[in-house]
């Protein structure tokens, strides 16, 4: 999903585009709103593409069934050249990819309570109590938003490093994706754990929260344009709000990218089990 990685780059410059807009508060806020709207639209588009994938894939637990005993009874050398399915462009072994996906899914599972709900709450408060808009907020203010940039960047890079965006292969011999037979069994177990955990925070819920934030932001921009004295934001508030919206957009985008690759990996491992079934029953 090359578009997804391009969106991450957009997120990094989001706040700077707004901060460097013309000095007029109205211009700065409007410029910020345009950038944020465009970014959230792209984020929504990525999530919608994830929905299309999930509509075609039913997330059920994968079972090796009777092949588990057979798998434990063969030698690695006997199946090392059997072709198995992989997510398109995967450039690492399955255990490494699944470890990264596991960390990413757990990181994403609190996106609503730690990112979207606080943002919605602050925007709603600003609309209902315009005087609160002039307050400086942040880690000790009205809006407490916890964003670990180092952790986020680390996870983004780890996921990117698992794929070669210039490659389209979707099958590889066992020897390139599993170092030992036990890795096959453990990868199926890990994927099943991810299937259960991924249902904690569903894309439909995340997308509805993004839409709610977009509507609130749009309303705030319009009211500020119509009555800048009543809906007065201090320059510091605009700057901090810009940074927070940029960070929220980055988190939402990473959530959608993670979900997309999780679905691809689930499908590939499911098909891999089917391939092994054929190989082990020859």
N, C-alpha and C positions, 0 to 999 in steps of 0.2 A: 504494500500500500504506500506507494511513493508520495502521494498527496498528503498522507498523514504526517510523514516526516518533514515535508515542506511546511506544514502548519506549525510544527514545533519551532521552526526558525522564525515564523511570523510572531509567535508568542514572545520570543526574546526581545523583539524590538518594539512591541506594542506600547509599553510605557514611555519609551524615549520619543516615539512619534508624537504623543500627546504633550509631553513635557516641553518639547521643542516647538510646539505650535505657536502662533502669534500671541503676544502678551495679553491681549484682551481676554478677560475671564470667559466671556461668552464664546469667543472663538476657540479658546483652549478646550473648554468643556465640550463644545460641539465637535471639534476635531477628534477629541477623545471618544465621544459617542460613536462617530462614524467608524473609527478603527475597531472599537469594541464590537459594534454590531456586525461588521464584516467578519471578524474573527469568530464570533459566536455562531454566525450563519455557517461558516465552514465547519466548525465543530459539530453543529447539528447535522450537516450533510454527511460527515463521517459516521456519526452515530446511526443515521438512517441507513447507510450502506451496511452497517453491522446488523441492523434489523433484518435486512434482506437476506443476509447469510443465515441468521438464526431462524428465519421462517422456513428455510430449506433443511435445517439441521435440528433434530430433536435431541437435546442433551440428556442422554440416558447413561447409566453406568455400563462400562465396557467389561465384558467377561471373556476370559480365555477358555472357560468351560473345560471340556475334556482335553483340550490342547495343552493345558497346564502340565499334566502328567507327562505328556509326550515331549513337551519342551524340556522338561527336566531330565528326560531320558535320552536326549541326543547330544552330540558334541557340537561345540561352537563351529568347528571346521566344516561340519556337515551342512550348515545353513548360512555361512558367512557371505556367500555370493548370491543368496536369495534377494531379489529386489523387493523393497518395502516402500511404502508411501511416506513422504515428508511434506511439511508445509512448503509451498513454492519458494525456492531460493534459500532454504535453510542451509546454513554454512557451519553448523556445529553439531555435536551429537545430541541425541534426544534428552539424556539426563541433564545436560547443561541448559538446554532450552526450557525444560520443564521447571528447573530450579528458578530461572529468571521469571517465568510466568507466574510461579507460585508467589514470589516476592511482589511482583507487580499487582496481582489480584488482591493480595492482602493490603497493599498500599492504597489501592483504589476503593476498597470497601467502605472507607469512612468519608468518601468524597462529599456525600450529602450533608452529614452532620458537622463536618469540620470546614467545609468550603462553601457549598451552595446555600444551605440554610442560614448561616450567619450573614452572608452577603444579601440574601433576600430580606432578612430581618432588618439590616441597616438601611437598605433602600426604602423599605416600607416605613420605617421610623422617620426617615428624612421627608417623605411625602406627607406624613401625618403631623409631624412636628418640624417644620422648616428651620426653626432656630437651631436644631441639632446639626444641621448641615455645615454650620460655620465652625464646629468643633474639630480640633485636631484629634484624629483617632488612630489607633494602631495597637501595638502589643499591650499598652496600658490605658487605652481609651475606649470609646464607645464600641468599636468593632474590633474584636480580637481574632485575628486571622493567622493561624499557624502554618507557615509554608517553609519547608526545609529544602531550599534550593539545591544544596549539595546532594541530598538524597534523591531528589527528583532527577537531576541531571545524571546521576549515577545509574538509575534505573533506565532512563531513556537510552543511554549509551550501551548498557548491557543488552537491551532488547535489540537495538540496531545492529550490534556486533554478532547477533545470532543469524543474521540474514545478509545475503548478497543481493542487493536490489537489481543487479545486472543479470542475475540468473533466474531461469524459469523452471529448473528441473523439479519434478515432483515425485521422483522415485530414485532411490539409491540402494546399493547393496547393503546388507546388514552390517558388514564390517566397517562401513563408513559412519554409521549412526549408533551402533551399539558395540561397546568394547567387550562385553561378555553376555552370556545368555541371561544371567540374573537381571541385567539392565532392562530387558524386554518386560519381564514380569513386574519390576519395580516401576517402570514408566507407565504401565497400564494402571497400577495402583495410584500413582501420583496424579494421573489425569482424572481418575475417578474422584479423588479428593478435591481436585480443582472444579470438577463439575458441580459438586455439592457447594463449595465455597462461592463459586461464581453466581449462584442463585441468590446470594445475600443482597446484592445491589444490582438490579436489573436495568438495562439501557432505557427502557420505557420510563422508569422513574427518574433517572438522571436527565433524560431529555425534557421531561415535563418541568423539572426544576430550572433547567437552562432557559426554557421558554418563559417561565415566570420571572426570572431575573431580567431577561431581555425586555419584557413588557414594562417592568418597574423602571428600568433604566431609560426607556423611551419616554415614559411619562415624566420622569424627572428632568430629562433634557428639554422637553416641550414646556414644562412649567417654568423652568429657569429662563427660557427664551421669552416667555410671555410676561413673567414677573421676576426679573433678576434681583430686585430689592428684597422680595419676600423669600425667594429660594436662593439665598446668597451663600455661595461656597467660598471659603477662604482658599487662596492659592495652595496652601499646604494641604488642605482637604482634597482638592482636585488632584494634586500630585499623588497623594497616598491612595486615593480611590482608583486612580489610573493604574498604579502598580498592583493593587489588589485584584482588580478586574483582569489584568494581564495574567496574573498568577492563577486565578480561577479558570481562565480560558485554557491555560497550559495544562492544568490538571484534568479538565474535561476532555481535552484532546488526547491526552495520554491514556485516559480511561478507555476511550473509543478504540485507540490503536491496540491496546492490550486485549480488549474484548475481541477484536477482529482476528488477531493472531491466535488467541485461545481457540476460537472456533475452527480456524484452519488446522491447528494442531490436533484438535479433537477428531476432526474428520480424517486426518492422515493416520492417526493411531488406530482408529476404528478400521480403516481399510487395510492397515498393516496386519492387524490381527486376522483379517480375512485372508491375506496373502500367506501368512504363516500356516493357516488352516490347510491351504492347498499343499504347501511344501511338506508339512508334517504328515500328511495322509497319503503321500505318494507311495 
